[in-house]
Amino acid sequence: MTSPTTQEFVRSTMPSASAAEVKRAPVESTVEAPGAIGSPQAAFDVAERYIRTLRPNSVLDCPAGQGAFTARLLKAGYDVTACDILPHQFALHEQCTCHFADMNDSLPLEADTFDCVACLNGIHRIWARGRTLAEFYRVLKPGGTLVLTNVNNSNLMRRALYATVGSTNFHTVGPPHAFFPSTDVPAAWYRAPYTVADICSVAMSAGFEISALQPVSMSKASILLAPLALPAVIVAPLLPQRYRKHVLPGLANSMAAMFADYLMIVMTKPNAGANGQ
């Protein structure tokens, strides 16, 4: 017997409906109050402060999880749209519709719709990061901004950890329960330890311009390992151009990348005509 697809599982948790309705119709929440799923509150604070400086009208929260950051956006008065692969866990359906969306696939949203996209603690949950970032680019208006937060797998502590045990993250090689092998929606539990270069190089390929790397919190272990930064800074300019084009040493060896524990990456979709279009 084969496991159900993500779409089939979502449909099974909702009243009978067409495929289009499954993607767009609100569902009854199984969660009473929204809580953060893995994302530190400091990331919410930093992202919210930055979004406030943008003064957007419309914001997409994806993945929305239970709606913890969506609640903040709604309270700030923005026109908010939410998306998640498990919309039945979204706790704010009376205030905001949460659409079904597998971030590895196309988003059920029109192009050039949002002033801002917030992707908090989400990029490491997908395997098709190129598709994800291309879709965020598509749904953003020209001049729009993607605010992304994630664990910083490029800091010196994680580099040292990789050199020692071959992994930057315990949960990618940890005990079986970390993989949730019996879940009905495997895509909801995927994790990948993407680095700053992994994220930014793909974002730039999708058309984004990297606007800022900002620490959310600092890694004390990385600060203690500061002498290890010297070889990276010295060797990086000596790399062949074909490597420097994709590993982005200027970003990967920035202070934020080497010493932050949790990181906010801000990307901008150029205005129409900015690239000679």
Secondary structure, 3 states (H helix, E strand, C coil): CCCCCHHHHHHHCCCCCCHHHHHHCCCCCCCCCCCCCCCCHHHHHHHHHHHHHHCCCEEEECCCCCCHHHHHHHHCCCEEEEEECCHHHCCCCCCCCEEECCCCCCCCCCCCCEEEEEEECCHHHCCCHHHHHHHHHHHEEEEEEEEEEEECCCCHHHHHHHHHHCCCCHHHHCCHHHHCCCCCCHHHHCCCCCCHHHHHHHHHHHCCEEEEEEEEEECHHHHHCHHHHHHHHHHHHHCCHHHHHHHCHHHHCCHHHHHEEEEEEEEECCCCCCCCC
